[in-house]
Amino acid sequence: MIKEYPYNNQGLKELEEGESREESKIISRYPTVYVVNDKKKKKIYSVYVGETNNIAKRTAQHLHGAREV
């Protein structure tokens, strides 16, 4: 499954809720490879690729500045 969400709090809410119950189940039960393309940084092409077992939690960490140690 490939999905695109806005890189903001509304996108995080959409990710957590999912479009359907089945989608929410898949997203929360399987590891996820994700790409963050932060378009807020002008004239800098900033892309981050990661993998996580909890995409909602990891997305919140990215949005609120926490770094994985």
All heavy atoms as TSV, in Angstrom:
chain	resi	resn	atom	element	x	y	z
A	1	MET	N	N	0.850	-1.163	0.000
A	1	MET	CA	C	0.000	0.000	0.000
A	1	MET	C	C	0.902	1.234	0.000
A	1	MET	O	O	1.862	1.323	0.753
A	1	MET	CB	C	-0.871	-0.013	1.265
A	1	MET	CG	C	-1.681	1.222	1.437
A	1	MET	SD	S	-2.563	1.435	3.016
A	1	MET	CE	C	-3.152	-0.151	3.401
A	2	ILE	N	N	0.575	2.178	-0.839
A	2	ILE	CA	C	1.295	3.449	-0.885
A	2	ILE	C	C	0.272	4.555	-0.632
A	2	ILE	O	O	-0.745	4.625	-1.310
A	2	ILE	CB	C	1.994	3.663	-2.241
A	2	ILE	CG1	C	3.042	2.570	-2.468
A	2	ILE	CG2	C	2.608	5.056	-2.298
A	2	ILE	CD1	C	3.667	2.606	-3.825
A	3	LYS	N	N	0.544	5.383	0.355
A	3	LYS	CA	C	-0.348	6.475	0.719
A	3	LYS	C	C	0.463	7.756	0.864
A	3	LYS	O	O	1.623	7.720	1.254
A	3	LYS	CB	C	-1.031	6.195	2.056
A	3	LYS	CG	C	-1.875	4.946	2.097
A	3	LYS	CD	C	-3.116	5.010	1.257
A	3	LYS	CE	C	-4.072	6.016	1.815
A	3	LYS	NZ	N	-5.343	6.108	1.093
A	4	GLU	N	N	-0.174	8.881	0.596
A	4	GLU	CA	C	0.464	10.179	0.782
A	4	GLU	C	C	-0.393	11.011	1.736
A	4	GLU	O	O	-1.611	11.077	1.588
A	4	GLU	CB	C	0.593	10.906	-0.556
A	4	GLU	CG	C	1.323	12.215	-0.442
A	4	GLU	CD	C	1.578	12.864	-1.791
A	4	GLU	OE1	O	1.472	12.175	-2.821
A	4	GLU	OE2	O	1.874	14.059	-1.804
A	5	TYR	N	N	0.265	11.591	2.728
A	5	TYR	CA	C	-0.413	12.432	3.710
A	5	TYR	C	C	0.309	13.765	3.791
A	5	TYR	O	O	1.530	13.822	3.640
A	5	TYR	CB	C	-0.376	11.775	5.096
A	5	TYR	CG	C	-1.162	10.493	5.179
A	5	TYR	CD1	C	-0.552	9.267	4.967
A	5	TYR	CD2	C	-2.534	10.513	5.459
A	5	TYR	CE1	C	-1.276	8.086	5.033
A	5	TYR	CE2	C	-3.257	9.336	5.530
A	5	TYR	CZ	C	-2.626	8.123	5.315
A	5	TYR	OH	O	-3.345	6.960	5.368
A	6	PRO	N	N	-0.403	14.849	4.082
A	6	PRO	CA	C	0.259	16.141	4.289
A	6	PRO	C	C	1.214	16.045	5.490
A	6	PRO	O	O	0.928	15.338	6.460
A	6	PRO	CB	C	-0.884	17.104	4.601
A	6	PRO	CG	C	-2.135	16.416	4.181
A	6	PRO	CD	C	-1.857	14.949	4.234
A	7	TYR	N	N	2.329	16.742	5.405
A	7	TYR	CA	C	3.310	16.727	6.493
A	7	TYR	C	C	2.969	17.828	7.494
A	7	TYR	O	O	3.600	18.879	7.567
A	7	TYR	CB	C	4.719	16.896	5.920
A	7	TYR	CG	C	5.812	16.769	6.945
A	7	TYR	CD1	C	5.915	15.648	7.743
A	7	TYR	CD2	C	6.757	17.770	7.106
A	7	TYR	CE1	C	6.921	15.521	8.687
A	7	TYR	CE2	C	7.779	17.657	8.033
A	7	TYR	CZ	C	7.841	16.540	8.823
A	7	TYR	OH	O	8.845	16.415	9.752
A	8	ASN	N	N	1.887	17.587	8.254
A	8	ASN	CA	C	1.438	18.524	9.275
A	8	ASN	C	C	0.531	17.769	10.249
A	8	ASN	O	O	0.322	16.558	10.090
A	8	ASN	CB	C	0.714	19.723	8.648
A	8	ASN	CG	C	-0.452	19.314	7.773
A	8	ASN	OD1	O	-1.128	18.307	8.011
A	8	ASN	ND2	N	-0.698	20.104	6.730
A	9	ASN	N	N	0.002	18.465	11.245
A	9	ASN	CA	C	-0.830	17.798	12.253
A	9	ASN	C	C	-2.109	17.206	11.660
A	9	ASN	O	O	-2.576	16.163	12.110
A	9	ASN	CB	C	-1.150	18.749	13.401
A	9	ASN	CG	C	0.053	18.969	14.289
A	9	ASN	OD1	O	0.828	18.053	14.532
A	9	ASN	ND2	N	0.229	20.189	14.766
A	10	GLN	N	N	-2.671	17.869	10.654
A	10	GLN	CA	C	-3.868	17.325	10.009
A	10	GLN	C	C	-3.522	16.011	9.294
A	10	GLN	O	O	-4.280	15.050	9.356
A	10	GLN	CB	C	-4.460	18.325	9.004
A	10	GLN	CG	C	-5.692	17.802	8.289
A	10	GLN	CD	C	-6.846	17.458	9.224
A	10	GLN	OE1	O	-7.058	18.130	10.235
A	10	GLN	NE2	N	-7.592	16.425	8.893
A	11	GLY	N	N	-2.372	15.955	8.640
A	11	GLY	CA	C	-1.932	14.721	7.991
A	11	GLY	C	C	-1.724	13.607	9.005
A	11	GLY	O	O	-2.051	12.442	8.738
A	12	LEU	N	N	-1.195	13.944	10.173
A	12	LEU	CA	C	-1.008	12.957	11.238
A	12	LEU	C	C	-2.363	12.415	11.693
A	12	LEU	O	O	-2.528	11.199	11.860
A	12	LEU	CB	C	-0.268	13.577	12.423
A	12	LEU	CG	C	-0.078	12.697	13.651
A	12	LEU	CD1	C	0.678	11.418	13.305
A	12	LEU	CD2	C	0.631	13.469	14.750
A	13	LYS	N	N	-3.339	13.298	11.831
A	13	LYS	CA	C	-4.677	12.865	12.231
A	13	LYS	C	C	-5.275	11.927	11.180
A	13	LYS	O	O	-5.851	10.887	11.512
A	13	LYS	CB	C	-5.581	14.086	12.429
A	13	LYS	CG	C	-6.962	13.752	12.900
A	13	LYS	CD	C	-7.791	15.011	13.115
A	13	LYS	CE	C	-9.204	14.627	13.507
A	13	LYS	NZ	N	-10.054	15.798	13.641
A	14	GLU	N	N	-5.117	12.264	9.914
A	14	GLU	CA	C	-5.608	11.412	8.828
A	14	GLU	C	C	-4.918	10.046	8.859
A	14	GLU	O	O	-5.559	9.022	8.643
A	14	GLU	CB	C	-5.373	12.076	7.478
A	14	GLU	CG	C	-6.214	13.298	7.234
A	14	GLU	CD	C	-5.835	14.025	5.963
A	14	GLU	OE1	O	-5.209	13.411	5.064
A	14	GLU	OE2	O	-6.162	15.218	5.858
A	15	LEU	N	N	-3.626	10.047	9.132
A	15	LEU	CA	C	-2.863	8.800	9.215
A	15	LEU	C	C	-3.377	7.931	10.361
A	15	LEU	O	O	-3.586	6.734	10.200
A	15	LEU	CB	C	-1.380	9.112	9.419
A	15	LEU	CG	C	-0.451	7.948	9.683
A	15	LEU	CD1	C	-0.403	7.008	8.485
A	15	LEU	CD2	C	0.942	8.460	10.006
A	16	GLU	N	N	-3.595	8.535	11.512
A	16	GLU	CA	C	-4.068	7.791	12.678
A	16	GLU	C	C	-5.468	7.219	12.469
A	16	GLU	O	O	-5.765	6.106	12.895
A	16	GLU	CB	C	-4.058	8.694	13.916
A	16	GLU	CG	C	-2.661	9.050	14.372
A	16	GLU	CD	C	-2.638	10.102	15.464
A	16	GLU	OE1	O	-3.566	10.921	15.560
A	16	GLU	OE2	O	-1.655	10.103	16.216
A	17	GLU	N	N	-6.321	7.969	11.797
A	17	GLU	CA	C	-7.703	7.531	11.595
A	17	GLU	C	C	-7.858	6.564	10.430
A	17	GLU	O	O	-8.705	5.685	10.458
A	17	GLU	CB	C	-8.600	8.755	11.384
A	17	GLU	CG	C	-8.715	9.612	12.621
A	17	GLU	CD	C	-9.475	10.900	12.371
A	17	GLU	OE1	O	-9.853	11.173	11.212
A	17	GLU	OE2	O	-9.685	11.640	13.345
A	18	GLY	N	N	-7.021	6.720	9.388
A	18	GLY	CA	C	-7.138	5.869	8.210
A	18	GLY	C	C	-8.428	6.139	7.451
A	18	GLY	O	O	-9.364	6.716	7.981
A	19	GLU	N	N	-8.462	5.743	6.191
A	19	GLU	CA	C	-9.662	5.940	5.378
A	19	GLU	C	C	-10.705	4.877	5.675
A	19	GLU	O	O	-11.878	5.071	5.422
A	19	GLU	CB	C	-9.298	5.928	3.896
A	19	GLU	CG	C	-8.530	7.164	3.476
A	19	GLU	CD	C	-8.208	7.175	2.003
A	19	GLU	OE1	O	-8.819	6.420	1.226
A	19	GLU	OE2	O	-7.315	7.939	1.625
A	20	SER	N	N	-10.248	3.746	6.181
A	20	SER	CA	C	-11.175	2.665	6.502
A	20	SER	C	C	-10.615	1.878	7.684
A	20	SER	O	O	-9.449	2.008	8.039
A	20	SER	CB	C	-11.345	1.726	5.308
A	20	SER	OG	O	-10.145	1.008	5.079
A	21	ARG	N	N	-11.447	1.061	8.257
A	21	ARG	CA	C	-11.009	0.222	9.381
A	21	ARG	C	C	-9.908	-0.747	8.927
A	21	ARG	O	O	-8.929	-0.965	9.632
A	21	ARG	CB	C	-12.207	-0.532	9.927
A	21	ARG	CG	C	-11.904	-1.309	11.163
A	21	ARG	CD	C	-13.148	-1.934	11.717
A	21	ARG	NE	N	-12.776	-2.724	12.869
A	21	ARG	CZ	C	-13.596	-3.068	13.799
A	21	ARG	NH1	N	-14.851	-2.709	13.733
A	21	ARG	NH2	N	-13.191	-3.788	14.813
A	22	GLU	N	N	-10.083	-1.313	7.737
A	22	GLU	CA	C	-9.090	-2.248	7.192
A	22	GLU	C	C	-7.745	-1.555	6.986
A	22	GLU	O	O	-6.703	-2.093	7.324
A	22	GLU	CB	C	-9.585	-2.842	5.870
A	22	GLU	CG	C	-8.668	-3.897	5.303
A	22	GLU	CD	C	-8.553	-5.147	6.170
A	22	GLU	OE1	O	-9.483	-5.445	6.948
A	22	GLU	OE2	O	-7.512	-5.822	6.078
A	23	GLU	N	N	-7.766	-0.343	6.443
A	23	GLU	CA	C	-6.531	0.406	6.229
A	23	GLU	C	C	-5.851	0.700	7.566
A	23	GLU	O	O	-4.639	0.546	7.696
A	23	GLU	CB	C	-6.819	1.706	5.497
A	23	GLU	CG	C	-5.570	2.510	5.218
A	23	GLU	CD	C	-5.874	3.784	4.486
A	23	GLU	OE1	O	-6.312	3.701	3.321
A	23	GLU	OE2	O	-5.690	4.857	5.088
A	24	SER	N	N	-6.604	1.123	8.548
A	24	SER	CA	C	-6.041	1.404	9.874
A	24	SER	C	C	-5.375	0.165	10.459
A	24	SER	O	O	-4.314	0.246	11.073
A	24	SER	CB	C	-7.124	1.894	10.831
A	24	SER	OG	O	-7.598	3.135	10.424
A	25	LYS	N	N	-6.005	-0.975	10.266
A	25	LYS	CA	C	-5.449	-2.242	10.757
A	25	LYS	C	C	-4.106	-2.534	10.101
A	25	LYS	O	O	-3.138	-2.878	10.777
A	25	LYS	CB	C	-6.418	-3.386	10.431
A	25	LYS	CG	C	-6.781	-4.257	11.603
A	25	LYS	CD	C	-7.529	-5.486	11.163
A	25	LYS	CE	C	-9.001	-5.197	11.020
A	25	LYS	NZ	N	-9.793	-6.404	10.782
A	26	ILE	N	N	-4.051	-2.395	8.788
A	26	ILE	CA	C	-2.817	-2.678	8.046
A	26	ILE	C	C	-1.708	-1.725	8.474
A	26	ILE	O	O	-0.584	-2.141	8.751
A	26	ILE	CB	C	-3.065	-2.595	6.531
A	26	ILE	CG1	C	-3.955	-3.760	6.085
A	26	ILE	CG2	C	-1.750	-2.600	5.760
A	26	ILE	CD1	C	-4.472	-3.645	4.676
A	27	ILE	N	N	-2.025	-0.434	8.533
A	27	ILE	CA	C	-1.015	0.567	8.878
A	27	ILE	C	C	-0.472	0.346	10.287
A	27	ILE	O	O	0.707	0.520	10.543
A	27	ILE	CB	C	-1.589	1.988	8.712
A	27	ILE	CG1	C	-1.739	2.301	7.223
A	27	ILE	CG2	C	-0.708	3.029	9.390
A	27	ILE	CD1	C	-2.434	3.606	6.926
A	28	SER	N	N	-1.319	-0.063	11.217
A	28	SER	CA	C	-0.868	-0.203	12.601
A	28	SER	C	C	-0.230	-1.556	12.907
A	28	SER	O	O	0.461	-1.689	13.907
A	28	SER	CB	C	-2.031	0.042	13.564
A	28	SER	OG	O	-3.009	-0.962	13.418
A	29	ARG	N	N	-0.429	-2.555	12.069
A	29	ARG	CA	C	0.082	-3.900	12.373
A	29	ARG	C	C	1.370	-4.284	11.651
A	29	ARG	O	O	1.983	-5.290	11.997
A	29	ARG	CB	C	-0.975	-4.944	12.033
A	29	ARG	CG	C	-2.145	-4.910	12.968
A	29	ARG	CD	C	-3.076	-6.035	12.677
A	29	ARG	NE	N	-4.231	-5.962	13.573
A	29	ARG	CZ	C	-5.263	-6.761	13.501
A	29	ARG	NH1	N	-5.310	-7.700	12.595
A	29	ARG	NH2	N	-6.263	-6.622	14.341
A	30	TYR	N	N	1.766	-3.530	10.646
A	30	TYR	CA	C	2.929	-3.916	9.852
A	30	TYR	C	C	3.980	-2.806	9.864
A	30	TYR	O	O	3.643	-1.628	9.945
A	30	TYR	CB	C	2.511	-4.214	8.408
A	30	TYR	CG	C	1.623	-5.425	8.318
A	30	TYR	CD1	C	0.241	-5.307	8.304
A	30	TYR	CD2	C	2.177	-6.700	8.279
A	30	TYR	CE1	C	-0.573	-6.425	8.234
A	30	TYR	CE2	C	1.363	-7.818	8.211
A	30	TYR	CZ	C	-0.006	-7.676	8.191
A	30	TYR	OH	O	-0.801	-8.777	8.131
A	31	PRO	N	N	5.261	-3.188	9.756
A	31	PRO	CA	C	6.311	-2.166	9.646
A	31	PRO	C	C	6.060	-1.287	8.425
A	31	PRO	O	O	5.505	-1.735	7.425
A	31	PRO	CB	C	7.590	-2.980	9.486
A	31	PRO	CG	C	7.267	-4.327	10.031
A	31	PRO	CD	C	5.808	-4.532	9.742
A	32	THR	N	N	6.472	-0.050	8.516
A	32	THR	CA	C	6.231	0.931	7.467
A	32	THR	C	C	7.537	1.572	7.031
A	32	THR	O	O	8.346	1.965	7.867
A	32	THR	CB	C	5.296	2.039	7.991
A	32	THR	OG1	O	4.107	1.441	8.488
A	32	THR	CG2	C	4.954	3.038	6.919
A	33	VAL	N	N	7.735	1.679	5.739
A	33	VAL	CA	C	8.822	2.482	5.176
A	33	VAL	C	C	8.170	3.790	4.764
A	33	VAL	O	O	7.115	3.799	4.128
A	33	VAL	CB	C	9.478	1.794	3.962
A	33	VAL	CG1	C	10.496	2.708	3.309
A	33	VAL	CG2	C	10.130	0.479	4.392
A	34	TYR	N	N	8.778	4.902	5.142
A	34	TYR	CA	C	8.167	6.194	4.871
A	34	TYR	C	C	9.179	7.184	4.343
A	34	TYR	O	O	10.382	7.037	4.540
A	34	TYR	CB	C	7.502	6.748	6.138
A	34	TYR	CG	C	8.465	7.000	7.271
A	34	TYR	CD1	C	9.004	8.263	7.478
A	34	TYR	CD2	C	8.855	5.976	8.126
A	34	TYR	CE1	C	9.902	8.498	8.507
A	34	TYR	CE2	C	9.741	6.203	9.158
A	34	TYR	CZ	C	10.260	7.459	9.344
A	34	TYR	OH	O	11.153	7.692	10.356
A	35	VAL	N	N	8.685	8.204	3.658
A	35	VAL	CA	C	9.511	9.279	3.118
A	35	VAL	C	C	8.928	10.592	3.609
A	35	VAL	O	O	7.732	10.841	3.449
A	35	VAL	CB	C	9.510	9.260	1.573
A	35	VAL	CG1	C	10.323	10.419	1.020
A	35	VAL	CG2	C	10.024	7.930	1.044
A	36	VAL	N	N	9.757	11.420	4.225
A	36	VAL	CA	C	9.341	12.755	4.655
A	36	VAL	C	C	10.007	13.745	3.716
A	36	VAL	O	O	11.232	13.789	3.619
A	36	VAL	CB	C	9.766	13.049	6.113
A	36	VAL	CG1	C	9.435	14.486	6.477
A	36	VAL	CG2	C	9.117	12.071	7.067
A	37	ASN	N	N	9.193	14.518	3.015
A	37	ASN	CA	C	9.699	15.566	2.137
A	37	ASN	C	C	9.235	16.887	2.730
A	37	ASN	O	O	8.108	17.310	2.513
A	37	ASN	CB	C	9.161	15.374	0.719
A	37	ASN	CG	C	9.709	16.401	-0.239
A	37	ASN	OD1	O	10.539	17.220	0.114
A	37	ASN	ND2	N	9.228	16.371	-1.467
A	38	ASP	N	N	10.090	17.505	3.516
A	38	ASP	CA	C	9.750	18.742	4.227
A	38	ASP	C	C	9.900	19.929	3.284
A	38	ASP	O	O	11.004	20.383	3.015
A	38	ASP	CB	C	10.644	18.900	5.450
A	38	ASP	CG	C	10.218	20.040	6.340
A	38	ASP	OD1	O	9.277	20.765	5.982
A	38	ASP	OD2	O	10.833	20.195	7.409
A	39	LYS	N	N	8.786	20.431	2.793
A	39	LYS	CA	C	8.805	21.521	1.823
A	39	LYS	C	C	8.876	22.894	2.482
A	39	LYS	O	O	8.897	23.902	1.794
A	39	LYS	CB	C	7.565	21.428	0.933
A	39	LYS	CG	C	7.556	20.166	0.112
A	39	LYS	CD	C	6.302	20.052	-0.705
A	39	LYS	CE	C	6.312	18.731	-1.450
A	39	LYS	NZ	N	5.091	18.510	-2.219
A	40	LYS	N	N	8.935	22.938	3.806
A	40	LYS	CA	C	8.993	24.222	4.513
A	40	LYS	C	C	10.356	24.892	4.341
A	40	LYS	O	O	10.475	26.095	4.455
A	40	LYS	CB	C	8.709	24.035	6.001
A	40	LYS	CG	C	7.260	23.725	6.295
A	40	LYS	CD	C	7.006	23.732	7.782
A	40	LYS	CE	C	7.046	22.328	8.299
A	40	LYS	NZ	N	6.771	22.194	9.709
A	41	LYS	N	N	11.380	24.110	4.110
A	41	LYS	CA	C	12.727	24.650	3.977
A	41	LYS	C	C	12.940	25.101	2.533
A	41	LYS	O	O	13.110	24.291	1.634
A	41	LYS	CB	C	13.759	23.603	4.376
A	41	LYS	CG	C	13.618	23.158	5.816
A	41	LYS	CD	C	14.585	22.063	6.143
A	41	LYS	CE	C	14.378	21.592	7.576
A	41	LYS	NZ	N	15.258	20.510	7.943
A	42	LYS	N	N	12.918	26.412	2.320
A	42	LYS	CA	C	13.043	26.954	0.973
A	42	LYS	C	C	14.459	26.762	0.430
A	42	LYS	O	O	15.435	26.892	1.153
A	42	LYS	CB	C	12.676	28.432	0.970
A	42	LYS	CG	C	11.214	28.651	1.306
A	42	LYS	CD	C	10.847	30.092	1.288
A	42	LYS	CE	C	9.373	30.212	1.650
A	42	LYS	NZ	N	8.943	31.578	1.708
A	43	LYS	N	N	14.525	26.440	-0.837
A	43	LYS	CA	C	15.780	26.274	-1.579
A	43	LYS	C	C	16.649	25.147	-1.049
A	43	LYS	O	O	17.809	25.060	-1.365
A	43	LYS	CB	C	16.568	27.582	-1.622
A	43	LYS	CG	C	15.825	28.686	-2.347
A	43	LYS	CD	C	16.673	29.908	-2.497
A	43	LYS	CE	C	15.884	30.970	-3.221
A	43	LYS	NZ	N	16.652	32.160	-3.476
A	44	ILE	N	N	16.096	24.321	-0.184
A	44	ILE	CA	C	16.832	23.151	0.315
A	44	ILE	C	C	15.963	21.935	0.040
A	44	ILE	O	O	14.802	21.890	0.435
A	44	ILE	CB	C	17.109	23.247	1.831
A	44	ILE	CG1	C	17.993	24.446	2.133
A	44	ILE	CG2	C	17.750	21.962	2.331
A	44	ILE	CD1	C	18.205	24.680	3.618
A	45	TYR	N	N	16.511	20.968	-0.649
A	45	TYR	CA	C	15.781	19.739	-0.923
A	45	TYR	C	C	16.063	18.791	0.224
A	45	TYR	O	O	17.136	18.238	0.349
A	45	TYR	CB	C	16.242	19.154	-2.258
A	45	TYR	CG	C	15.392	18.021	-2.738
A	45	TYR	CD1	C	14.095	18.242	-3.177
A	45	TYR	CD2	C	15.879	16.727	-2.756
A	45	TYR	CE1	C	13.309	17.210	-3.636
A	45	TYR	CE2	C	15.090	15.685	-3.212
A	45	TYR	CZ	C	13.812	15.938	-3.654
A	45	TYR	OH	O	13.036	14.905	-4.104
A	46	SER	N	N	15.088	18.635	1.108
A	46	SER	CA	C	15.269	17.840	2.321
A	46	SER	C	C	14.315	16.651	2.313
A	46	SER	O	O	13.105	16.834	2.444
A	46	SER	CB	C	15.015	18.713	3.548
A	46	SER	OG	O	15.134	17.956	4.715
A	47	VAL	N	N	14.862	15.455	2.144
A	47	VAL	CA	C	14.058	14.237	2.147
A	47	VAL	C	C	14.661	13.277	3.159
A	47	VAL	O	O	15.876	13.114	3.238
A	47	VAL	CB	C	14.024	13.580	0.756
A	47	VAL	CG1	C	13.296	12.259	0.795
A	47	VAL	CG2	C	13.371	14.506	-0.247
A	48	TYR	N	N	13.803	12.644	3.945
A	48	TYR	CA	C	14.234	11.666	4.941
A	48	TYR	C	C	13.479	10.375	4.665
A	48	TYR	O	O	12.261	10.393	4.499
A	48	TYR	CB	C	13.912	12.180	6.342
A	48	TYR	CG	C	14.310	11.229	7.444
A	48	TYR	CD1	C	15.587	11.240	7.969
A	48	TYR	CD2	C	13.397	10.305	7.940
A	48	TYR	CE1	C	15.946	10.360	8.974
A	48	TYR	CE2	C	13.750	9.422	8.948
A	48	TYR	CZ	C	15.028	9.452	9.451
A	48	TYR	OH	O	15.387	8.586	10.440
A	49	VAL	N	N	14.191	9.265	4.614
A	49	VAL	CA	C	13.577	7.955	4.430
A	49	VAL	C	C	13.825	7.149	5.695
A	49	VAL	O	O	14.948	7.100	6.195
A	49	VAL	CB	C	14.178	7.217	3.211
A	49	VAL	CG1	C	13.551	5.840	3.048
A	49	VAL	CG2	C	14.004	8.043	1.945
A	50	GLY	N	N	12.774	6.532	6.218
A	50	GLY	CA	C	12.912	5.760	7.445
A	50	GLY	C	C	12.015	4.544	7.457
A	50	GLY	O	O	11.212	4.328	6.551
A	51	GLU	N	N	12.145	3.752	8.508
A	51	GLU	CA	C	11.326	2.547	8.705
A	51	GLU	C	C	10.932	2.525	10.169
A	51	GLU	O	O	11.720	2.878	11.037
A	51	GLU	CB	C	12.134	1.306	8.346
A	51	GLU	CG	C	11.370	0.000	8.422
A	51	GLU	CD	C	11.368	-0.641	9.803
A	51	GLU	OE1	O	12.314	-0.419	10.580
A	51	GLU	OE2	O	10.418	-1.351	10.107
A	52	THR	N	N	9.696	2.123	10.448
A	52	THR	CA	C	9.218	2.099	11.821
A	52	THR	C	C	8.128	1.053	11.997
A	52	THR	O	O	7.492	0.648	11.030
A	52	THR	CB	C	8.664	3.481	12.237
A	52	THR	OG1	O	8.286	3.448	13.607
A	52	THR	CG2	C	7.472	3.899	11.395
A	53	ASN	N	N	7.950	0.642	13.225
A	53	ASN	CA	C	6.845	-0.260	13.561
A	53	ASN	C	C	5.621	0.499	14.050
A	53	ASN	O	O	4.570	-0.090	14.264
A	53	ASN	CB	C	7.285	-1.270	14.623
A	53	ASN	CG	C	8.246	-2.275	14.066
A	53	ASN	OD1	O	8.102	-2.716	12.939
A	53	ASN	ND2	N	9.253	-2.628	14.845
A	54	ASN	N	N	5.762	1.813	14.260
A	54	ASN	CA	C	4.638	2.634	14.715
A	54	ASN	C	C	4.677	3.955	13.946
A	54	ASN	O	O	5.240	4.947	14.412
A	54	ASN	CB	C	4.726	2.864	16.221
A	54	ASN	CG	C	3.507	3.554	16.779
A	54	ASN	OD1	O	2.837	4.315	16.080
A	54	ASN	ND2	N	3.216	3.302	18.040
A	55	ILE	N	N	4.053	3.963	12.778
A	55	ILE	CA	C	4.147	5.129	11.894
A	55	ILE	C	C	3.505	6.380	12.495
A	55	ILE	O	O	4.022	7.483	12.322
A	55	ILE	CB	C	3.581	4.818	10.487
A	55	ILE	CG1	C	3.861	5.951	9.506
A	55	ILE	CG2	C	2.113	4.477	10.538
A	55	ILE	CD1	C	5.312	6.230	9.254
A	56	ALA	N	N	2.412	6.244	13.209
A	56	ALA	CA	C	1.777	7.426	13.800
A	56	ALA	C	C	2.687	8.066	14.849
A	56	ALA	O	O	2.888	9.282	14.854
A	56	ALA	CB	C	0.425	7.063	14.411
A	57	LYS	N	N	3.263	7.256	15.719
A	57	LYS	CA	C	4.161	7.776	16.763
A	57	LYS	C	C	5.405	8.409	16.131
A	57	LYS	O	O	5.819	9.503	16.532
A	57	LYS	CB	C	4.575	6.649	17.707
A	57	LYS	CG	C	5.510	7.100	18.803
A	57	LYS	CD	C	5.864	5.944	19.722
A	57	LYS	CE	C	6.880	6.365	20.757
A	57	LYS	NZ	N	7.275	5.232	21.612
A	58	ARG	N	N	5.979	7.751	15.122
A	58	ARG	CA	C	7.197	8.267	14.504
A	58	ARG	C	C	6.918	9.562	13.743
A	58	ARG	O	O	7.730	10.488	13.762
A	58	ARG	CB	C	7.807	7.211	13.576
A	58	ARG	CG	C	9.171	7.593	13.060
A	58	ARG	CD	C	10.177	7.692	14.211
A	58	ARG	NE	N	11.465	8.111	13.710
A	58	ARG	CZ	C	12.104	9.199	14.099
A	58	ARG	NH1	N	11.606	9.961	15.053
A	58	ARG	NH2	N	13.266	9.518	13.585
A	59	THR	N	N	5.769	9.644	13.091
A	59	THR	CA	C	5.406	10.869	12.381
A	59	THR	C	C	5.257	12.024	13.366
A	59	THR	O	O	5.730	13.133	13.115
A	59	THR	CB	C	4.105	10.667	11.583
A	59	THR	OG1	O	4.309	9.607	10.636
A	59	THR	CG2	C	3.713	11.925	10.839
A	60	ALA	N	N	4.620	11.766	14.509
A	60	ALA	CA	C	4.482	12.799	15.542
A	60	ALA	C	C	5.858	13.257	16.022
A	60	ALA	O	O	6.080	14.457	16.228
A	60	ALA	CB	C	3.653	12.269	16.705
A	61	GLN	N	N	6.799	12.327	16.166
A	61	GLN	CA	C	8.149	12.695	16.591
A	61	GLN	C	C	8.807	13.610	15.564
A	61	GLN	O	O	9.442	14.608	15.929
A	61	GLN	CB	C	9.004	11.446	16.797
A	61	GLN	CG	C	8.617	10.635	18.006
A	61	GLN	CD	C	9.345	9.301	18.083
A	61	GLN	OE1	O	9.815	8.768	17.075
A	61	GLN	NE2	N	9.435	8.762	19.279
A	62	HIS	N	N	8.660	13.297	14.289
A	62	HIS	CA	C	9.223	14.154	13.241
A	62	HIS	C	C	8.589	15.537	13.279
A	62	HIS	O	O	9.291	16.547	13.216
A	62	HIS	CB	C	8.992	13.543	11.847
A	62	HIS	CG	C	9.947	12.470	11.484
A	62	HIS	ND1	N	11.281	12.697	11.250
A	62	HIS	CD2	C	9.753	11.140	11.281
A	62	HIS	CE1	C	11.873	11.561	10.923
A	62	HIS	NE2	N	10.962	10.604	10.941
A	63	LEU	N	N	7.266	15.585	13.372
A	63	LEU	CA	C	6.573	16.876	13.348
A	63	LEU	C	C	6.922	17.758	14.547
A	63	LEU	O	O	6.962	18.977	14.436
A	63	LEU	CB	C	5.055	16.650	13.323
A	63	LEU	CG	C	4.488	16.211	11.988
A	63	LEU	CD1	C	3.024	15.836	12.136
A	63	LEU	CD2	C	4.653	17.301	10.938
A	64	HIS	N	N	7.154	17.146	15.695
A	64	HIS	CA	C	7.405	17.921	16.911
A	64	HIS	C	C	8.872	17.976	17.300
A	64	HIS	O	O	9.213	18.349	18.412
A	64	HIS	CB	C	6.526	17.380	18.043
A	64	HIS	CG	C	5.076	17.435	17.686
A	64	HIS	ND1	N	4.302	16.325	17.533
A	64	HIS	CD2	C	4.284	18.500	17.382
A	64	HIS	CE1	C	3.082	16.688	17.170
A	64	HIS	NE2	N	3.044	17.996	17.066
A	65	GLY	N	N	9.752	17.586	16.374
A	65	GLY	CA	C	11.176	17.809	16.545
A	65	GLY	C	C	11.946	16.775	17.323
A	65	GLY	O	O	13.151	16.936	17.512
A	66	ALA	N	N	11.325	15.698	17.792
A	66	ALA	CA	C	12.067	14.677	18.539
A	66	ALA	C	C	12.899	13.843	17.582
A	66	ALA	O	O	12.480	13.523	16.495
A	66	ALA	CB	C	11.091	13.767	19.304
A	67	ARG	N	N	14.064	13.485	18.008
A	67	ARG	CA	C	14.956	12.649	17.216
A	67	ARG	C	C	15.041	11.264	17.836
A	67	ARG	O	O	15.138	11.132	19.052
A	67	ARG	CB	C	16.369	13.236	17.159
A	67	ARG	CG	C	16.419	14.573	16.496
A	67	ARG	CD	C	16.768	14.393	15.057
A	67	ARG	NE	N	16.885	15.674	14.433
A	67	ARG	CZ	C	16.491	15.930	13.213
A	67	ARG	NH1	N	15.976	14.966	12.489
A	67	ARG	NH2	N	16.617	17.109	12.692
A	68	GLU	N	N	15.061	10.242	16.974
A	68	GLU	CA	C	15.220	8.874	17.465
A	68	GLU	C	C	16.674	8.677	17.843
A	68	GLU	O	O	17.572	9.072	17.129
A	68	GLU	CB	C	14.817	7.888	16.371
A	68	GLU	CG	C	14.698	6.482	16.862
A	68	GLU	CD	C	14.137	5.558	15.789
A	68	GLU	OE1	O	13.591	6.044	14.801
A	68	GLU	OE2	O	14.271	4.360	15.973
A	69	VAL	N	N	16.926	8.093	18.990
A	69	VAL	CA	C	18.299	7.903	19.462
A	69	VAL	C	C	18.771	6.514	19.107
A	69	VAL	O	O	18.086	5.568	19.106
A	69	VAL	CB	C	18.375	8.109	20.996
A	69	VAL	CG1	C	19.787	7.900	21.474
A	69	VAL	CG2	C	17.883	9.491	21.349
